[in-house]
Amino acid sequence: MQIRDEFQSINDYFAPKIIGEVNDAYIKIAKIKGHSHPWHYHKHEDKMLYILEGELMLEIENEESSLLSAGDLYIVKKGMNHRLSSENESKILLIESKTVKHLSNRITNITRSIVEQYYD
């Protein structure tokens, strides 16, 4: 599998797609562009962000924002209120527990169910 090739089937920003599973975790990819991602946190789970292409602004509540670039990795710890944005298209890899709900079940125009995150 070429991860970069998997991005061709993603048409929407902030819409993660599952590309694999390891034990109790999903491996996902997503395209990020704009500022539509709402503040949210995951009560019981950490998640890993790895930037494949572009630059991603990671905001953590009560902390200084971080600009992440291709090759950067960040672990968002459980309970950290956070949001993502990107001026230009960024491509990321996520590793999340299978119990993580997209946007912590916040219902927005970008919220995706686990079924919607599987490739067709």
N, CA, C and O of each residue as an XYZ file, in Angstrom:
480
protein
N       0.851     -1.185      0.000
C       0.000      0.000      0.000
C       0.889      1.238      0.000
O       1.814      1.347      0.805
N       0.608      2.154     -0.893
C       1.253      3.465     -0.914
C       0.288      4.455     -0.276
O      -0.751      4.775     -0.854
N       0.627      4.941      0.913
C      -0.282      5.835      1.635
C      -0.635      7.051      0.798
O      -1.798      7.450      0.746
N       0.342      7.637      0.150
C       0.074      8.841     -0.647
C      -0.966      8.576     -1.746
O      -1.754      9.461     -2.078
N      -0.969      7.371     -2.303
C      -1.957      7.023     -3.333
C      -3.368      6.924     -2.749
O      -4.346      7.190     -3.448
N      -3.478      6.546     -1.481
C      -4.781      6.404     -0.840
C      -5.524      7.738     -0.740
O      -6.752      7.755     -0.658
N      -4.795      8.846     -0.745
C      -5.425     10.160     -0.636
C      -6.261     10.525     -1.868
O      -7.115     11.408     -1.784
N      -6.035      9.872     -2.994
C      -6.779     10.195     -4.212
C      -8.274      9.956     -4.061
O      -9.075     10.577     -4.758
N      -8.656      9.058     -3.152
C     -10.079      8.769     -2.986
C     -10.747      9.665     -1.939
O     -11.941      9.515     -1.678
N      -9.996     10.592     -1.336
C     -10.570     11.500     -0.339
C     -10.940     12.816     -1.023
O     -10.086     13.511     -1.574
N     -12.215     13.135     -0.973
C     -12.697     14.362     -1.616
C     -12.988     15.486     -0.634
O     -12.999     16.654     -1.023
N     -13.222     15.158      0.624
C     -13.610     16.161      1.615
C     -12.500     16.392      2.633
O     -11.765     15.471      2.991
N     -12.392     17.625      3.088
C     -11.446     17.953      4.147
C     -12.049     17.578      5.497
O     -13.269     17.555      5.659
N     -11.186     17.287      6.454
C     -11.579     16.927      7.823
C     -12.436     15.658      7.857
O     -13.232     15.478      8.779
N     -12.286     14.790      6.877
C     -13.071     13.556      6.801
C     -12.115     12.359      6.802
O     -11.726     11.880      5.737
N     -11.735     11.875      7.989
C     -10.764     10.776      8.045
C     -11.282      9.502      7.396
O     -12.477      9.207      7.410
N     -10.337      8.756      6.825
C     -10.644      7.466      6.210
C      -9.752      6.403      6.828
O      -8.544      6.599      6.965
N     -10.344      5.288      7.198
C      -9.602      4.175      7.785
C      -8.885      3.420      6.678
O      -9.504      2.998      5.701
N      -7.565      3.249      6.838
C      -6.799      2.489      5.853
C      -6.240      1.198      6.427
O      -5.655      0.393      5.702
N      -6.420      0.996      7.739
C      -5.936     -0.231      8.360
C      -6.283     -0.285      9.831
O      -6.804      0.669     10.407
N      -5.981     -1.426     10.421
C      -6.232     -1.642     11.849
C      -5.026     -2.363     12.435
O      -4.449     -3.248     11.803
N      -4.654     -1.974     13.652
C      -3.616     -2.653     14.401
C      -4.154     -2.860     15.811
O      -4.372     -1.897     16.546
N      -4.365     -4.099     16.179
C      -4.923     -4.428     17.487
C      -6.199     -3.621     17.722
O      -7.171     -3.781     16.984
N      -6.211     -2.761     18.732
C      -7.410     -1.992     19.060
C      -7.352     -0.564     18.541
O      -7.994      0.325     19.100
N      -6.582     -0.333     17.471
C      -6.442      1.023     16.926
C      -6.715      1.035     15.423
O      -6.436      0.074     14.708
N      -7.271      2.156     14.975
C      -7.448      2.409     13.548
C      -6.279      3.246     13.055
O      -5.779      4.118     13.764
N      -5.855      2.970     11.838
C      -4.904      3.825     11.137
C      -5.734      4.575     10.109
O      -6.400      3.968      9.270
N      -5.689      5.913     10.182
C      -6.523      6.747      9.323
C      -5.671      7.784      8.610
O      -4.578      8.128      9.059
N      -6.186      8.272      7.501
C      -5.588      9.404      6.804
C      -6.673     10.461      6.619
O      -7.865     10.154      6.593
N      -6.236     11.703      6.492
C      -7.191     12.792      6.274
C      -6.487     13.946      5.576
O      -5.282     14.152      5.722
N      -7.279     14.689      4.813
C      -6.836     15.955      4.242
C      -7.405     17.070      5.113
O      -8.567     17.030      5.516
N      -6.579     18.052      5.393
C      -6.991     19.176      6.231
C      -6.760     20.469      5.452
O      -5.681     20.693      4.904
N      -7.781     21.308      5.411
C      -7.656     22.637      4.801
C      -8.773     23.500      5.361
O      -9.937     23.098      5.377
N      -8.411     24.682      5.816
C      -9.397     25.603      6.341
C      -9.454     25.569      7.852
O      -8.549     25.079      8.527
N     -10.570     26.117      8.367
C     -10.717     26.307      9.810
C     -12.046     25.747     10.321
O     -12.602     26.271     11.286
N     -12.561     24.694      9.688
C     -13.866     24.129     10.051
C     -13.813     23.186     11.238
O     -14.857     22.832     11.787
N     -12.645     22.778     11.637
C     -12.489     21.780     12.697
C     -12.812     22.405     14.048
O     -12.124     23.339     14.460
N     -13.834     21.923     14.751
C     -14.221     22.545     16.032
C     -13.343     22.087     17.196
O     -12.670     21.059     17.122
N     -13.367     22.871     18.263
C     -12.721     22.458     19.503
C     -13.394     21.175     19.992
O     -14.619     21.058     19.961
N     -12.586     20.218     20.443
C     -13.115     18.983     21.015
C     -12.009     18.280     21.791
O     -10.836     18.640     21.690
N     -12.396     17.277     22.563
C     -11.420     16.457     23.273
C     -11.941     15.029     23.349
O     -13.128     14.763     23.159
N     -11.029     14.134     23.627
C     -11.379     12.726     23.781
C     -11.152     12.375     25.246
O     -10.027     12.434     25.742
N     -12.210     12.017     25.922
C     -12.182     11.838     27.373
C     -11.244     10.712     27.825
O     -10.562     10.843     28.841
N     -11.210      9.604     27.070
C     -10.486      8.423     27.533
C      -9.324      7.992     26.637
O      -8.611      7.049     26.979
N      -9.117      8.657     25.500
C      -8.140      8.151     24.532
C      -7.143      9.228     24.089
O      -7.487     10.404     23.964
N      -5.899      8.794     23.855
C      -4.900      9.614     23.176
C      -5.048      9.365     21.676
O      -5.654      8.378     21.257
N      -4.486     10.272     20.873
C      -4.397      9.998     19.436
C      -3.080     10.550     18.918
O      -2.531     11.513     19.455
N      -2.591      9.922     17.868
C      -1.335     10.338     17.272
C      -1.596     11.000     15.928
O      -2.356     10.484     15.108
N      -0.959     12.151     15.707
C      -1.002     12.852     14.424
C       0.388     12.814     13.811
O       1.371     13.122     14.486
N       0.481     12.446     12.558
C       1.751     12.486     11.829
C       1.496     13.261     10.550
O       0.612     12.901      9.772
N       2.253     14.311     10.325
C       2.056     15.161      9.155
C       2.845     14.580      7.981
O       4.071     14.484      8.035
N       2.135     14.197      6.929
C       2.763     13.640      5.731
C       3.148     14.733      4.738
O       4.231     14.698      4.154
N       2.253     15.703      4.552
C       2.498     16.812      3.607
C       1.878     18.085      4.158
O       0.841     18.045      4.820
N       2.518     19.210      3.883
C       1.956     20.507      4.241
C       2.277     20.918      5.663
O       3.167     20.367      6.311
N       1.526     21.900      6.125
C       1.666     22.420      7.482
C       0.306     22.441      8.153
O      -0.704     22.753      7.522
N       0.287     22.114      9.413
C      -0.948     21.995     10.176
C      -0.818     22.797     11.460
O       0.154     22.646     12.200
N      -1.799     23.648     11.722
C      -1.834     24.382     12.983
C      -2.597     23.546     13.993
O      -3.757     23.196     13.776
N      -1.942     23.230     15.094
C      -2.565     22.490     16.182
C      -2.730     23.442     17.347
O      -1.755     23.989     17.863
N      -3.974     23.635     17.758
C      -4.260     24.479     18.909
C      -4.693     23.587     20.063
O      -5.571     22.737     19.916
N      -4.070     23.794     21.198
C      -4.414     23.107     22.437
C      -4.865     24.186     23.406
O      -4.164     25.179     23.600
N      -6.026     24.003     24.012
C      -6.561     25.006     24.924
C      -5.546     25.339     26.026
O      -4.944     24.447     26.625
N      -5.372     26.635     26.278
C      -4.480     27.164     27.312
C      -3.008     26.895     27.043
O      -2.192     26.943     27.963
N      -2.659     26.613     25.790
C      -1.262     26.433     25.403
C      -0.998     27.242     24.138
O      -1.929     27.632     23.433
N       0.274     27.489     23.860
C       0.642     28.173     22.633
C       0.398     27.235     21.452
O       0.673     26.038     21.542
N      -0.113     27.771     20.355
C      -0.377     26.969     19.156
C       0.932     26.430     18.589
O       1.992     27.033     18.754
N       0.837     25.284     17.918
C       2.004     24.658     17.297
C       1.775     24.524     15.804
O       0.730     24.039     15.372
N       2.752     24.955     15.013
C       2.706     24.744     13.573
C       3.512     23.489     13.281
O       4.731     23.466     13.447
N       2.820     22.449     12.845
C       3.459     21.173     12.545
C       3.701     21.070     11.049
O       2.850     21.465     10.253
N       4.853     20.545     10.664
C       5.236     20.413      9.256
C       5.436     18.942      8.906
O       5.482     18.080      9.784
N       5.552     18.676      7.621
C       5.766     17.311      7.145
C       6.904     16.665      7.934
O       7.984     17.236      8.082
N       6.633     15.462      8.435
C       7.606     14.730      9.234
C       7.410     14.883     10.729
O       7.999     14.137     11.510
N       6.578     15.854     11.143
C       6.322     16.058     12.573
C       5.268     15.074     13.071
O       4.352     14.688     12.344
N       5.426     14.686     14.319
C       4.512     13.778     14.984
C       4.085     14.422     16.294
O       4.903     15.031     16.982
N       2.815     14.293     16.642
C       2.314     14.861     17.888
C       1.307     13.893     18.498
O       0.448     13.355     17.799
N       1.419     13.677     19.801
C       0.460     12.862     20.527
C      -0.485     13.801     21.266
O      -0.052     14.553     22.139
N      -1.762     13.767     20.928
C      -2.778     14.545     21.633
C      -3.266     13.653     22.768
O      -3.902     12.624     22.542
N      -2.957     14.068     23.987
C      -3.310     13.270     25.165
C      -4.804     13.378     25.478
O      -5.439     14.393     25.190
N      -5.341     12.338     26.058
C      -6.753     12.339     26.435
C      -7.051     13.556     27.302
O      -6.241     13.969     28.132
N      -8.240     14.116     27.083
C      -8.674     15.273     27.852
C      -8.182     16.618     27.339
O      -8.629     17.653     27.832
N      -7.265     16.638     26.352
C      -6.756     17.904     25.811
C      -7.754     18.475     24.811
O      -8.003     17.867     23.770
N      -8.320     19.622     25.114
C      -9.226     20.285     24.188
C      -8.374     20.837     23.054
O      -7.432     21.594     23.294
N      -8.700     20.462     21.813
C      -7.839     20.823     20.689
C      -8.648     21.029     19.409
O      -9.812     20.639     19.310
N      -7.991     21.652     18.439
C      -8.549     21.760     17.090
C      -7.394     21.908     16.106
O      -6.278     22.276     16.476
N      -7.696     21.608     14.834
C      -6.713     21.630     13.758
C      -7.152     22.601     12.681
O      -8.347     22.812     12.475
N      -6.181     23.195     11.990
C      -6.482     24.017     10.821
C      -5.263     24.037      9.909
O      -4.157     23.682     10.317
N      -5.484     24.454      8.677
C      -4.399     24.548      7.708
C      -4.786     25.549      6.629
O      -5.874     25.464      6.057
N      -3.911     26.479      6.356
C      -4.176     27.463      5.296
C      -4.222     26.795      3.930
O      -5.090     27.101      3.113
N      -3.296     25.891      3.684
C      -3.232     25.135      2.435
C      -3.451     23.662      2.759
O      -3.359     23.259      3.919
N      -3.733     22.874      1.759
C      -4.011     21.460      1.997
C      -2.844     20.766      2.695
O      -1.688     20.880      2.285
N      -3.181     20.053      3.749
C      -2.230     19.205      4.470
C      -2.763     17.782      4.453
O      -3.970     17.556      4.371
N      -1.848     16.831      4.531
C      -2.227     15.423      4.574
C      -1.635     14.831      5.834
O      -0.445     14.977      6.113
N      -2.508     14.144      6.606
C      -2.064     13.603      7.877
C      -2.402     12.123      8.009
O      -3.308     11.606      7.354
N      -1.652     11.468      8.868
C      -1.891     10.096      9.277
C      -2.275     10.148     10.746
O      -1.631     10.841     11.534
N      -3.316      9.424     11.119
C      -3.780      9.375     12.505
C      -3.773      7.933     12.983
O      -4.092      7.016     12.227
N      -3.413      7.742     14.230
C      -3.607      6.450     14.876
C      -4.455      6.728     16.099
O      -4.069      7.479     16.995
N      -5.641      6.092     16.113
C      -6.615      6.328     17.176
C      -7.187      5.009     17.663
O      -7.355      4.065     16.891
N      -7.481      4.960     18.940
C      -8.176      3.814     19.512
C      -9.512      3.639     18.785
O     -10.119      4.614     18.343
N      -9.956      2.407     18.668
C     -11.236      2.145     18.016
C     -12.407      2.733     18.799
O     -13.514      2.832     18.269
N     -12.180      3.119     20.038
C     -13.249      3.713     20.843
C     -13.391      5.220     20.631
O     -14.355      5.816     21.113
N     -12.454      5.848     19.922
C     -12.522      7.301     19.683
C     -13.686      7.615     18.752
O     -13.850      6.978     17.711
N     -14.473      8.581     19.128
C     -15.557      9.070     18.281
C     -15.067     10.317     17.552
O     -14.454     11.190     18.165
N     -15.331     10.408     16.255
C     -14.913     11.573     15.479
C     -15.485     12.834     16.102
O     -16.695     12.945     16.296
N     -14.628     13.766     16.411
C     -14.997     15.037     17.038
C     -15.744     14.821     18.356
O     -16.572     15.640     18.755
N     -15.440     13.712     19.019
C     -16.052     13.379     20.310
C     -17.577     13.384     20.244
O     -18.255     13.757     21.202
N     -18.096     12.967     19.106
C     -19.547     12.914     18.859
C     -20.195     14.280     18.736
O     -21.421     14.375     18.780
N     -19.410     15.346     18.583
C     -20.015     16.650     18.297
C     -20.621     16.568     16.906
O     -19.958     16.109     15.976
N     -21.824     16.988     16.748
C     -22.495     16.932     15.451
C     -22.254     18.250     14.721
O     -22.739     19.306     15.126
N     -21.497     18.156     13.641
C     -21.194     19.312     12.796
C     -21.300     18.867     11.340
O     -21.580     17.702     11.058
N     -21.077     19.790     10.431
C     -21.126     19.419      9.011
C     -19.933     18.559      8.590
O     -19.934     18.013      7.487
N     -18.922     18.430      9.442
C     -17.778     17.590      9.092
C     -17.700     16.302      9.929
O     -16.795     15.495      9.720
N     -18.622     16.100     10.859
C     -18.608     14.894     11.681
C     -18.875     13.668     10.806
O     -19.788     13.669      9.979
N     -18.066     12.623     11.000
C     -18.222     11.382     10.233
C     -18.384     10.210     11.184
O     -17.630     10.077     12.148
N     -19.358      9.368     10.917
C     -19.527      8.137     11.702
C     -18.392      7.185     11.338
O     -17.681      7.398     10.356
N     -18.229      6.138     12.137
C     -17.186      5.159     11.838
C     -17.465      4.479     10.499
O     -16.528      4.158      9.767
N     -18.722      4.259     10.172
C     -19.070      3.645      8.889
C     -18.627      4.537      7.729
O     -18.122      4.038      6.723
N     -18.811      5.841      7.861
C     -18.412      6.783      6.810
C     -16.891      6.886      6.679
O     -16.387      7.357      5.659
N     -16.163      6.449      7.703
C     -14.710      6.540      7.663
C     -14.069      5.335      6.958
O     -12.883      5.373      6.628
N     -14.833      4.284      6.728
C     -14.310      3.145      5.981
C     -14.315      3.454      4.499
O     -15.222      4.123      4.004
N     -13.313      2.974      3.787
C     -13.294      3.136      2.340
C     -14.395      2.297      1.720
O     -14.752      1.243      2.246
N     -14.926      2.756      0.616
C     -15.952      1.994     -0.117
C     -15.338      0.797     -0.793
O     -16.041      0.035     -1.457
